[in-house]
Amino acid sequence: MPSLFDIFTQAQNGAGMQALAQQYGLSMQQAQAAVQALLPAFSQGLQRNTADPYGMGAFMTAMASGQHA
């Protein structure tokens, strides 16, 4: 099973990390370091948000609808 970091770096056939770097004016190395630094907090928030059925339902609805904010 790929790690969360691997999933992020492979998003959009590898173009996701490049898009993130360009959006924030970062090098690829800076973008990867930032993602690695933020993943523990992201993971905890995701676990907390999906811990109950209503939170999981809201998460799945947001993912399916494109409302990721």
Beta strands, then each sheet from edge to edge (+ up, - down):
end
